[in-house]
Amino acid sequence: MDAANEYWPSFTRGLWALTRRELKKWLNDPVMIVMFVLQPFIWMGLLGKSMNISGLLSPDNVKLPPQIPIPDNAILYPPGLQGVILDGAALSQMIAEMGSKIMEGAFGVTDYFSFMAVGMISMVVVTATMFSGMSIVWDRRLGFLDKVISTPVSRAAIIFSKILNASLRAMFQATVVLALAYILGLKLSSTFTLLNLLGVCAAIFLLSIGLSSIFIAFSIRSTRMERPMQFVSLITMPLMFASNTFFPIKLMPNWMQAVVRVNPLTYLTDAIRQLTILPMDLTALITDFIYLGLFAAVLAAIGIALAWKHLTS
Amino acid sequence: MREDVIKAEKLTKVFNKSLVAVDHITFSVREGEIFGFLGPNGAGKTTTIKMLTTMLKPTEGTASVLGFDIVKHANEVRKVIGVVHQEYTADEDLTGYENIVLSADLYGIPRDITRKRALELLELVELTDFKDKRVETYSGGMRRRLELTCGLINRPKVLFLDEPTLGLDVQTRVAIWEYIRRLKKEYNMTIFMTTHYLEEADALCDRIAIIDHGKIIAIGSPGELKDRLGGDIITIAIRENTDVTDVIQGVENVKEVRREGNVYCVKAVKGDVTAPLIIEALRRRGYTVTRLSLTEPTLNEVYLEYTGRAFRDTEESRAEFMAKRLVLRRARR
């Protein structure tokens, strides 16, 4: 009777329709966006600024008396040399310089805030992907998912729209947080160009794909909100702390280093650091991208296979 | 000759290997009719509709919609049907119009056609003025109407309605019936619907299948089902004290007569035609009819006849029913 049969529900059309719906919902709720950005902002402001590790050894902190007597037993009196007296101000200066060197050796940068602020961006990516992955539980509870699966839209488009939405959100929020960090005093390295931002987004995109697919596969099976929420809180803490997000790897015990080296967050954080605050080390950056790419490919394959199985049975 | 649009053969769904939700049902739906599945909650109605709309795979048996097998050609089925779910499936955060466009995109309908159809459908269900309002501001009746438009955007040849008036007040329900009739007339579809409201099945459906515990226990038009009960009940009182059972029994269409004093309880097919004949017969013999009442059987009596319990009684063991429903809901999703 009419052309209903001739419409071909294309994958891209369905994908874009479903993704646009999610983005629209998200933009309709500015309070949530502000809160999502506010949280890392507060973390950065409080944790990043309070844990002023580089300040520990600054001349203001290491206050030496103007003259420092050297105890007798500390001087070995090598033959032909007289006892010495050190200048306190100069020594403070020396310690401060040593401090900077220590910081640079351990963190790669001289201020902890820059180091930590980039770690915060990784955290934003984790929470953003997980929270938006959770929306599939709502879709299911409210019947929206029922409506979608009774249409001829590609099942893959349903899953990909969730992943795409999670990744787009994570990219947006991370960029905002990066800008905020810059305002708060993040020191960009000399190798930074605006083009590096694209690299940052690409790295975030890869991690988001991996994380959100596995998370969607997990939450598509639950009808209750509690389960994925519990999962988020269970996984975020170890993901963040067993990585280089807040502290350099080389100072961790060996067993933990092993964990950190498989944690994809480590590679994302390193990639962003290479692209923003560190003098870029191309080999390290390429390694990061290879790992993130593999992570995305493997987890997306598993996640999509699981979700697919669920949607078509 | 009208063809069968939906054919189901021994369709069965077992959840968790033990809960038989739908038990070998066989039926067919003819082109252009409104076919209703009537039964209490948990009888297997929604499970059947979910199988026919390809959302659930049957455990056993087959079914086809417009010749497409619901398992082998699921995507072909999805293209030619419209589904209005039991739940409100529209996205509350979007406007009514945005929801319709979203549905259309999922079917891959070109934008210009979508726009034209959406406006036409919105006009038919009188939602034009609210199309740009967010769905969360809609009333229950408005949301149902929006669901109808979303389900019709692909001009389906077969429309599935799962409990189309669930949870609505009586007035709104009657209004929704009117919209359904109007849409059916406009687009000439076949409709398969489920309901647990007897009045709804009676008012809307051309044919009804009564389903209970996953089995179809009777199929027919509402009229046929009622006639199968043996017809209407005519109660007649006469002034005289003589036994006139034989006189009444002699009238055409009378099936059964019971006497209580000078009141007679008569079971008869087509009571409205038979009653005057009885009066005529009695008067000819000189008796005076003092009182007469005619009761047409309702679907409730039909249901009682077939299941041995009144339709409303099914709500009695609420705890049991809720437990079953919980299992079904979990399993279905």
Boltz contact constraints between the chains, C-beta under 6 A:
constraints:
  - contact:
      token1: [A, 2]
      token2: [B, 155]
      max_distance: 6.0
  - contact:
      token1: [A, 4]
      token2: [B, 154]
      max_distance: 6.0
  - contact:
      token1: [A, 4]
      token2: [B, 155]
      max_distance: 6.0
  - contact:
      token1: [A, 7]
      token2: [B, 107]
      max_distance: 6.0
  - contact:
      token1: [A, 7]
      token2: [B, 108]
      max_distance: 6.0
  - contact:
      token1: [A, 7]
      token2: [B, 109]
      max_distance: 6.0
  - contact:
      token1: [A, 8]
      token2: [B, 108]
      max_distance: 6.0
  - contact:
      token1: [A, 9]
      token2: [B, 107]
      max_distance: 6.0
  - contact:
      token1: [A, 9]
      token2: [B, 108]
      max_distance: 6.0
  - contact:
      token1: [A, 10]
      token2: [B, 108]
      max_distance: 6.0
  - contact:
      token1: [A, 13]
      token2: [B, 105]
      max_distance: 6.0
  - contact:
      token1: [A, 13]
      token2: [B, 108]
      max_distance: 6.0
  - contact:
      token1: [A, 14]
      token2: [B, 106]
      max_distance: 6.0
  - contact:
      token1: [A, 17]
      token2: [B, 102]
      max_distance: 6.0
  - contact:
      token1: [A, 17]
      token2: [B, 105]
      max_distance: 6.0
  - contact:
      token1: [A, 21]
      token2: [B, 102]
      max_distance: 6.0
  - contact:
      token1: [A, 25]
      token2: [B, 93]
      max_distance: 6.0
  - contact:
      token1: [A, 28]
      token2: [B, 93]
      max_distance: 6.0
  - contact:
      token1: [A, 143]
      token2: [B, 85]
      max_distance: 6.0
  - contact:
      token1: [A, 143]
      token2: [B, 87]
      max_distance: 6.0
  - contact:
      token1: [A, 143]
      token2: [B, 89]
      max_distance: 6.0
  - contact:
      token1: [A, 144]
      token2: [B, 89]
      max_distance: 6.0
  - contact:
      token1: [A, 146]
      token2: [B, 85]
      max_distance: 6.0
  - contact:
      token1: [A, 147]
      token2: [B, 89]
      max_distance: 6.0
  - contact:
      token1: [A, 149]
      token2: [B, 55]
      max_distance: 6.0
  - contact:
      token1: [A, 150]
      token2: [B, 53]
      max_distance: 6.0
  - contact:
      token1: [A, 150]
      token2: [B, 55]
      max_distance: 6.0
  - contact:
      token1: [A, 150]
      token2: [B, 83]
      max_distance: 6.0
  - contact:
      token1: [A, 151]
      token2: [B, 106]
      max_distance: 6.0
  - contact:
      token1: [A, 151]
      token2: [B, 107]
      max_distance: 6.0
  - contact:
      token1: [A, 152]
      token2: [B, 75]
      max_distance: 6.0
  - contact:
      token1: [A, 152]
      token2: [B, 78]
      max_distance: 6.0
  - contact:
      token1: [A, 152]
      token2: [B, 79]
      max_distance: 6.0
  - contact:
      token1: [A, 153]
      token2: [B, 106]
      max_distance: 6.0
  - contact:
      token1: [A, 223]
      token2: [B, 333]
      max_distance: 6.0
